[in-house]
């Protein structure tokens, strides 16, 4: 059973999510009304996924996400937001959030998104992240792509670009004619070399450094 904690300053949203998620077999380990309380709760109960609001008192969801990721707590943060093209969502992704969902998303897709994130994948909807990135990011600076991939092997660079295009491990394996285990190993090495922890961060880096061009597959 996948476990979650709910971090949102609106009690009615937390209550509604708890009832709906528990009815679908998701274990809710606790709730928090702000980012600081959320970080403390995640440290204590270590759920699979933290559903994190962005705008909250005391500590916002961006800072809370940063702390969870930097402390290497094995909980993946899934951001809940009202708007899918919000600068704050982009900031949360840059700080290591595993993905984001709109609060208006149907319950079945929220549950699916929780499971996807818990399994280590990036986002429920890669098309949404592409739109977010294309909307916010300017073109790459000259030479930045070379700086980013300087420490990667040619194969690792290929894997990074495919991950940046939103490909799953299975899709990368099929495209490069290698096993899924080999792809997973390459992804882990790339993440370690680049100092990132999620596929979403890899997507953002690829767009920022011009390895993936907005609007192209």
BELNORGI-V825874 format. One record per residue. N is the residue number from 0. PSI is psi in radians with two decimals (NA if undefined). Layout:
# BELNORGI-V825874
[[N,PSI] [N,PSI]]
This chain:
# BELNORGI-V825874
[[0,2.26] [1,2.37] [2,2.55] [3,2.81] [4,2.66] [5,2.14] [6,1.86] [7,2.44] [8,-0.11] [9,1.96] [10,-0.67] [11,-0.64] [12,-0.75] [13,-0.79] [14,-0.78] [15,-0.77] [16,-0.75] [17,-0.88] [18,-0.81] [19,-0.74] [20,-0.75] [21,-0.53] [22,-0.32] [23,0.22] [24,0.22] [25,2.28] [26,2.06] [27,1.96] [28,-0.24] [29,3.01] [30,2.69] [31,2.50] [32,-0.03] [33,2.95] [34,-0.71] [35,-0.82] [36,-0.59] [37,-0.78] [38,-0.79] [39,-0.72] [40,-0.76] [41,-0.73] [42,-0.66] [43,-0.80] [44,-0.28] [45,1.15] [46,2.96] [47,-0.72] [48,2.49] [49,2.06] [50,1.98] [51,2.14] [52,2.86] [53,-1.02] [54,1.87] [55,2.74] [56,2.94] [57,-1.04] [58,2.24] [59,3.03] [60,-0.45] [61,-0.89] [62,-0.69] [63,-0.73] [64,-0.79] [65,-0.76] [66,-0.74] [67,-0.77] [68,-0.79] [69,-0.53] [70,-0.02] [71,0.63] [72,2.28] [73,0.72] [74,2.31] [75,2.33] [76,2.20] [77,1.97] [78,2.37] [79,2.25] [80,2.82] [81,-0.62] [82,2.38] [83,-0.06] [84,1.11] [85,2.27] [86,-0.59] [87,-0.60] [88,-0.78] [89,-0.74] [90,-0.70] [91,-0.70] [92,-0.72] [93,-0.54] [94,0.12] [95,0.12] [96,2.48] [97,-0.26] [98,-2.98] [99,2.70] [100,2.65] [101,2.55] [102,-0.32] [103,0.00] [104,2.37] [105,2.59] [106,-0.75] [107,-0.66] [108,-0.52] [109,-0.79] [110,-0.76] [111,-0.75] [112,-0.71] [113,-0.78] [114,-0.74] [115,-0.82] [116,-0.72] [117,-0.51] [118,0.02] [119,0.06] [120,3.05] [121,-1.14] [122,2.73] [123,-0.67] [124,1.67] [125,-0.50] [126,-0.59] [127,-0.72] [128,-0.63] [129,-0.78] [130,-0.72] [131,-0.84] [132,-0.79] [133,-0.56] [134,-0.63] [135,-0.51] [136,2.38] [137,3.03] [138,2.76] [139,2.65] [140,2.56] [141,2.35] [142,-0.17] [143,-0.61] [144,-0.74] [145,-0.69] [146,-0.72] [147,-0.76] [148,0.13] [149,-0.64] [150,0.12] [151,2.62] [152,2.92] [153,-0.75] [154,-0.70] [155,-0.64] [156,-0.74] [157,-0.75] [158,-0.75] [159,-0.79] [160,-0.71] [161,-0.69] [162,-0.69] [163,-0.44] [164,0.10] [165,0.22] [166,2.49] [167,2.97] [168,-0.70] [169,-0.71] [170,-0.68] [171,-0.75] [172,-0.76] [173,-0.69] [174,-0.60] [175,-0.01] [176,0.81] [177,3.02] [178,2.79] [179,-0.66] [180,-0.67] [181,-0.75] [182,-0.78] [183,-0.70] [184,-0.78] [185,-0.76] [186,-0.77] [187,-0.73] [188,-0.74] [189,-0.81] [190,-0.75] [191,-0.75] [192,-0.60] [193,-0.14] [194,0.60] [195,2.91] [196,-0.10] [197,2.78] [198,-0.53] [199,-0.75] [200,-0.65] [201,-0.72] [202,-0.83] [203,-0.80] [204,-0.74] [205,-0.71] [206,-0.77] [207,-0.61] [208,0.08] [209,0.19] [210,-0.49] [211,2.26] [212,2.22] [213,2.36] [214,-0.19] [215,2.59] [216,NA]]
